[in-house]
């Protein structure tokens, strides 16, 4: 399967399911690897955003030394070709608090035309009504009406967005619930893990939806079966990751 096809397949799953599978794999602390509640989806009804991070820092409070608005964008667009699949543009706004909007209609249209599937910023956005028809997922910490002196001081560096460290090339998964980085060791096994996880959860949900008079003992048996399936998924994931390394 190509990286593009693989990424497209992962859009079937929501971010909480992806986070659940990552937890079962045991590759990092369950309290790390995802953005905190400051980061919000601008368009929560869009499908999950899945793609590879192309990163940059951002400033808008004062003019860049070379005087170029959106200086660095051409260099940034060139980095898209270095990624194994569709890019997600990620910005760390270095102004604190944000001085102006990171993106608007023209920037999002540009990124989309060059193949990007979404944008993430620790700062703010604007032109939300114009960007909405693009169906281009955007994640921000708020909105602002002006773009200030927008420029990108650094391209292709690790950035920090709402508590989440994102490196160039990281696989990102985000939706209305939040944003997470997929550990590279797990990428090849994530789709199968998500399918199995949903099947395990269905044991409890099917029981509850199938009765108007649930019984504690029967509910407990459904939970036990669900936990058994979770343990099996955990064992398969850990075996697969160990074999890969």
C-alpha positions in Angstrom: 0.0 0.0 0.0 1.3 3.4 -0.9 1.7 6.1 1.8 -1.1 8.1 0.2 -3.5 5.1 0.2 -2.5 4.3 3.8 -3.1 7.8 5.0 -6.5 7.8 3.2 -7.4 4.6 5.0 -6.7 6.1 8.4 -9.2 8.9 7.8 -11.9 6.3 8.5 -11.0 6.4 12.2 -11.5 9.1 14.8 -8.5 10.4 16.8 -9.7 8.9 20.1 -9.6 5.5 18.5 -6.1 6.1 17.2 -5.0 7.3 20.7 -6.5 4.2 22.3 -4.5 1.9 20.0 -1.3 3.9 20.6 -1.9 3.4 24.4 -2.2 -0.4 23.9 1.1 -0.5 22.0 2.8 0.9 25.1 5.4 2.9 23.2 5.0 6.1 25.3 3.4 7.5 28.4 -0.4 7.6 28.1 -0.2 11.3 29.2 2.0 12.4 26.3 1.9 12.6 22.5 -1.2 14.7 21.9 -2.0 18.4 21.9 -3.8 19.9 24.9 -7.2 21.5 25.0 -6.0 24.9 23.7 -5.9 23.4 20.2 -9.3 23.4 18.6 -10.6 22.3 15.2 -11.9 25.2 13.2 -14.2 22.9 11.2 -15.2 20.1 13.5 -17.6 18.4 11.0 -14.7 17.5 8.6 -13.4 14.0 8.4 -10.2 13.1 10.3 -7.0 14.9 9.0 -4.1 12.5 8.4 -0.8 13.5 7.0 3.0 14.1 7.5 4.2 17.2 9.3 6.0 20.0 7.5 7.0 22.4 10.2 7.9 26.1 10.6 8.0 28.8 13.2 5.9 31.9 12.8 6.1 35.6 13.8 3.8 38.6 13.0 4.4 41.2 15.7 7.1 43.1 13.8 8.5 43.2 10.3 11.0 40.6 9.2 14.5 41.8 8.5 14.2 41.2 4.8 10.8 43.0 4.7 9.1 40.1 2.9 5.6 39.3 3.9 5.1 35.5 4.3 8.9 35.2 3.8 9.9 31.5 3.7 6.8 30.2 2.0 8.5 29.1 -1.2 11.1 27.2 0.8 8.3 25.6 2.9 6.5 24.5 -0.2 9.7 22.8 -1.5 9.7 20.6 1.6 6.5 19.0 0.6 8.3 16.8 -1.9 10.5 15.3 0.9 7.5 13.7 2.7 6.3 10.2 2.1 2.7 11.2 1.9 0.3 14.2 2.0 1.6 17.2 4.1 0.1 18.8 7.1 1.5 22.3 7.6 2.4 22.9 11.3 3.3 26.3 12.8 4.6 27.3 16.2 3.7 30.9 16.8 6.7 32.4 18.6 4.7 35.6 19.6 3.2 35.2 23.1 0.4 36.1 22.9 -0.2 35.7 19.2 0.0 39.1 17.5 -1.9 38.2 14.3 -3.5 35.4 12.3 -1.2 32.6 11.0 -3.4 31.9 8.0 -6.2 33.1 5.8 -7.9 32.2 2.6 -4.9 32.6 0.3 -2.5 30.7 2.4 -4.8 27.7 2.9 -5.7 27.7 -0.8 -2.0 27.7 -1.7 -1.2 24.8 0.6 -4.1 22.8 -0.6 -3.2 23.3 -4.2 0.3 22.1 -3.5 -1.1 18.9 -1.9 -1.4 19.7 1.8 -4.4 18.1 3.7 -4.5 20.4 6.7 -2.9 23.1 8.8 -2.1 23.3 12.5 -0.9 26.4 14.4 -0.4 27.2 18.0 -1.5 30.7 17.0 -4.7 32.0 15.4 -6.4 32.0 12.0 -8.7 34.2 10.0 -11.0 34.2 6.9 -12.8 31.2 8.4 -15.9 31.6 6.3 -13.8 31.8 3.1 -11.6 28.8 4.1 -14.6 26.6 5.1 -15.7 25.7 1.5 -12.2 24.4 0.8 -12.9 21.5 3.3 -9.3 22.0 4.5 -8.9 21.1 8.2 -7.4 23.8 10.3 -6.5 23.7 14.0 -5.9 26.9 16.0 -6.1 28.4 19.5 -8.3 31.2 18.3 -9.1 33.8 15.6 -7.8 37.3 14.7 -8.9 39.6 12.0 -5.4 40.9 10.8 -2.3 39.2 9.5 0.3 41.6 11.0 3.9 41.1 9.7 3.6 37.4 8.9 6.8 35.5 8.2 8.4 32.1 8.9 11.8 32.5 10.7 12.6 28.8 10.5 11.5 26.0 8.3 11.8 22.2 8.9 12.6 22.4 12.7 11.0 20.6 15.6 8.1 22.8 17.0 5.9 22.8 20.0 2.1 23.2 19.6 -0.1 23.3 22.6 2.2 21.0 24.6 2.9 18.6 21.7 6.4 18.4 20.1 6.1 17.8 16.4 9.0 17.0 14.2 9.3 17.2 10.4 7.9 14.0 8.9 5.8 13.0 12.0 2.5 11.3 11.1 -0.3 13.3 12.5 -3.9 12.4 13.1 -6.5 15.0 14.1 -10.2 15.6 14.3 -12.7 17.6 16.4 -11.4 15.7 19.5 -7.8 16.8 19.1 -4.4 16.0 17.5 -1.9 13.3 18.1 1.5 12.1 16.7 1.6 8.4 15.7 4.8 6.7 16.9 6.8 5.7 13.8 7.1 2.1 15.0 3.3 1.8 15.0 2.5 3.4 11.6 2.4 0.1 9.6 0.1 -1.5 12.2 -2.3 1.3 13.1 -5.1 0.5 10.7 -5.4 -3.1 11.7 -5.2 -2.1 15.4 -8.0 0.4 15.0 -10.3 -2.1 13.3 -9.7 -4.6 16.0 -10.2 -2.0 18.7 -13.6 -1.0 17.4 -14.6 -4.6 17.2 -13.7 -5.1 20.8 -15.6 -2.0 21.9 -18.6 -3.2 20.0 -19.0 -6.1 22.4 -20.0 -3.7 25.1 -21.9 -1.3 22.9 -23.9 -4.1 21.2 -24.9 -5.5 24.5 -26.1 -2.1 25.8 -27.9 -1.2 22.6 -29.6 -4.6 22.3 -31.4 -4.5 25.6 -33.9 -2.2 27.3 -33.2 -3.9 30.7 -29.4 -4.3 31.1 -28.3 -6.6 33.9 -25.0 -5.9 35.9 -23.8 -9.5 35.6 -24.3 -9.5 31.8 -22.7 -6.1 31.5 -19.7 -7.4 33.5 -19.3 -10.3 31.1 -19.4 -8.0 28.1 -16.7 -5.9 29.8 -14.6 -8.9 30.5 -14.8 -10.1 26.9 -13.9 -6.6 25.7 -10.9 -6.5 28.0 -9.8 -9.9 26.8 -9.9 -8.6 23.2 -7.9 -5.5 24.3 -5.2 -7.7 25.8 -5.0 -9.7 22.6 -4.6 -6.5 20.5 -2.0 -5.3 22.9 0.0 -8.5 22.6 -0.2 -8.4 18.8 0.9 -4.8 18.6 3.8 -5.3 20.9 4.9 -8.4 19.0 4.7 -6.5 15.7 6.7 -3.6 17.0 9.3 -5.8 18.5 9.7 -7.8 15.3 10.0 -4.5 13.4 12.8 -3.3 15.6 
